[in-house]
Amino acid sequence: MDLRQLRYFVAIVEQGSFSKAAATLNVAQPALSLHVRNMEADLGTPLLFRSPQGVVATEAGEILLRNARIIIDQFAIVQEEIRGHEAEPAGEVRLGLPGTISQILSVPLIIAARARFPKIKLRIAEAMSGFITEWIRENRVDIAVLYIPVEDKVLKSYPVLTEELCLLGPSSPMADVKTPGFGPLTLKNVAPLPLILPSYSHGLRELLEREAALNKLELNTVIDVDSYGSIKELVEKGLGYSILPFNAIAREVQEGRLRSWRITKPELSRDVHLVRATDRPMTNAVATIEALCRETLLELAATGQWSGAKAPEQPPVKSAKKP
């Protein structure tokens, strides 16, 4: 017995006739008769009393009729609830962010989510990228925004932004160190400078070491420290130079506390990735926040609130060859 059969049965009883019910439902009368016979066979009892005047429900039919109406009404409520859920997503969404991304993204994202999706409860957890990757594997967060791409049987990522990396130095020349000029620098110019960089466990350091190795260079790292705040303070005090995202130093450069240089040959940049799990279904609320994250990140870059960031370049679309 299924929902369709229940609807057919209710219509037959309410219309008091197979022919009238068939016309109302736009179903062939023999098909209705077959459905009723199958239902009676399944339940082992007559459900309708047939007479020249029409049909009426038997005692068993009345029991079925009462419950069928409840089931049909409840199913309609479920449908409306699902449609409403799709139209206005609700529930908790857990987002993992590294601190450097969180300080840019968290506030505008929370404001946008509260204004547009008030039934979604957004929870943001901050940690280093490695921890967040494990959290999403363990289902402790639903989605993440990371600087590292992740692609395996459990996780999938895609780039949203590309962030420029630049050299930063003290506003006054360092003793015994040749001050770089005013134009862009090559990585070959940068590598010999006394550098203050994150440790080897940090994704940024890994990227810089990889670029240096590809160009057969060795970075002259004199201090290892993972905190961007500490790096900037040490550079400002004249203990060395560093390579950081431009957004991380934009305020200090504007205030004249630090100097910055673009790096070319090669241009140094890193991608910002949205990461989600593929081994479990994504709720409508999670999908909504994922889309809102992407939208907010692109808006931050487009409006200059994320300095030095832009949407990644798309590969050119090849035109079809003419036959």
C-alpha positions, -999 to 999 in steps of 0.1 A, spaced: 0 0 0 14 34 -9 4 71 -7 -11 71 -42 -34 42 -33 -45 61 -1 -53 92 -22 -73 71 -46 -93 54 -18 -101 87 -1 -113 102 -35 -135 71 -41 -152 73 -7 -156 111 -9 -171 110 -44 -192 79 -36 -185 65 -70 -157 49 -90 -166 68 -121 -168 102 -104 -135 96 -86 -119 85 -119 -130 118 -135 -117 138 -105 -83 121 -104 -80 118 -142 -74 81 -138 -90 52 -157 -118 36 -138 -105 0 -142 -72 12 -127 -90 25 -96 -109 -8 -92 -76 -27 -95 -60 -6 -68 -89 -11 -44 -88 -49 -50 -51 -49 -43 -56 -30 -11 -84 -53 1 -62 -83 -7 -33 -68 13 -55 -61 43 -76 -93 40 -109 -75 43 -135 -56 21 -130 -18 23 -159 -7 2 -196 -18 0 -208 -16 -36 -244 -10 -45 -264 4 -75 -264 38 -56 -226 39 -54 -200 29 -29 -196 35 8 -168 25 32 -172 -6 53 -162 -6 89 -126 -15 80 -129 11 52 -138 38 77 -107 30 98 -86 32 67 -103 64 56 -97 82 89 -60 72 90 -55 78 53 -66 114 57 -41 119 86 -13 103 66 -20 125 35 -23 156 56 10 148 74 28 142 41 16 176 29 30 192 60 63 174 54 64 187 18 57 223 30 84 220 57 110 208 32 101 235 7 103 261 34 136 247 45 149 250 10 136 285 7 149 296 42 178 273 53 181 267 90 205 249 113 240 251 126 270 255 104 306 251 117 333 269 97 370 264 102 394 294 95 430 301 100 435 333 121 449 353 92 418 346 71 394 349 101 405 384 109 394 395 74 364 372 67 347 365 100 329 398 107 316 405 72 305 369 68 287 368 102 269 401 94 259 388 59 247 355 73 226 371 101 210 396 77 202 371 49 198 338 67 187 344 103 177 308 109 213 296 103 236 295 134 271 301 122 300 289 145 335 299 135 365 279 149 401 293 144 433 272 143 463 264 121 454 249 87 467 214 97 443 213 126 414 225 106 420 199 79 418 172 106 386 188 121 368 186 88 379 150 83 365 142 118 333 161 111 341 187 138 336 214 112 315 214 81 335 236 57 368 255 58 387 283 41 424 274 38 455 284 21 463 248 11 445 228 -16 431 195 -4 421 167 -28 415 131 -17 388 106 -11 373 125 18 379 162 11 375 185 -20 387 221 -24 386 248 -50 404 282 -52 384 313 -46 411 340 -43 447 346 -52 467 366 -26 498 386 -35 529 381 -14 555 409 -10 587 418 7 584 440 38 612 459 55 618 486 81 611 522 72 647 531 79 677 513 62 693 485 82 730 488 90 753 466 69 724 456 46 720 470 12 685 486 10 665 474 -19 655 500 -45 621 514 -51 610 491 -80 598 455 -80 624 429 -69 632 394 -82 633 365 -58 671 364 -65 673 399 -50 652 389 -20 668 356 -11 701 370 3 684 395 26 682 386 63 647 372 65 623 367 94 599 339 83 574 315 97 588 281 107 589 251 84 556 238 97 538 269 84 522 267 49 537 300 39 572 289 47 567 257 27 555 277 -3 585 301 -1 611 273 2 595 255 -27 597 286 -49 633 292 -39 643 256 -47 626 258 -81 648 288 -88 679 272 -73 681 298 -45 685 295 -7 666 318 16 687 336 42 664 330 71 678 345 104 647 342 126 618 317 126 586 328 142 550 318 132 531 349 145 526 376 118 523 402 145 558 392 159 573 392 124 560 427 117 573 440 150 607 425 145 609 439 110 598 473 122 626 472 148 652 467 121 660 430 127 654 419 92 630 416 62 601 393 56 577 380 30 541 382 39 507 387 22 502 424 13 470 426 32 488 416 65 510 447 62 488 472 44 480 493 75 516 495 86 528 505 51 501 532 49 512 545 83 548 546 72 560 520 98 570 495 72 581 495 35 570 470 9 582 458 -24 565 437 -51 583 405 -60 585 394 -96 603 367 -115 586 348 -102 555 366 -89 548 352 -54 512 345 -45 491 319 -28 455 307 -33 426 308 -8 406 276 -10 371 266 1 372 230 15 344 206 21 339 169 29 327 146 2 320 115 23 288 129 39 257 148 26 258 185 27 228 202 44 211 231 28 224 254 55 260 243 49 257 247 11 242 282 17 271 293 39 297 278 15 281 299 -13 280 330 10 317 325 19 327 325 -17 305 356 -24 319 374 6 356 366 -3 351 378 -38 334 410 -26 363 417 -1 388 414 -29 367 434 -54 362 463 -29 398 464 -18 390 453 18 413 423 12 443 442 -2 464 424 -27 437 397 -34 419 389 -66 398 362 -82 421 335 -97 425 338 -134 404 313 -154 421 294 -182 410 307 -217 382 288 -232 392 270 -264 369 277 -293 356 247 -312 375 239 -344 356 245 -376 350 213 -395 
